[in-house]
């Protein structure tokens, strides 16, 4: 199963970074290029443990619906969202926050696996892993910029 890990050092307090990362409204603004919109569940505000969100999203020219549930939550250090319905075989995103030299170290650890057997594995390696990492980095740049101005 492919894993992507992205670390971002942010010159802001851990609570600010944690809250921005779980803010549905900020998330929508930070990923406009994929046209992700919440269509069901927690559609505004800050996600908490047990919340569900169904996103309509377009990746690699395919539109899909992806329902995620916040399965772990330890404020302000960790929250995890996992797919409960969607096109992936598996999908888990750990959002980890650590105090680090008077800054916050934000770590995204994203586990995923496409459906469709060997064909899905080829798509994961050739396209999807690079695409998803790029999205995480772009979003984290926006989160860092916002957090450092608050």
PyMOL commands that set and color helices and strands:
alter all, ss='L'
color gray80, all
select helices_A, chain A and resi 14-21+24-30+32-34+117-147
alter helices_A, ss='H'
color red, helices_A
select strands_A, chain A and resi 2-10+37-41+52-59+62-74+78-85+88-100+103-114
alter strands_A, ss='S'
color yellow, strands_A
deselect
rebuild
show_as cartoon
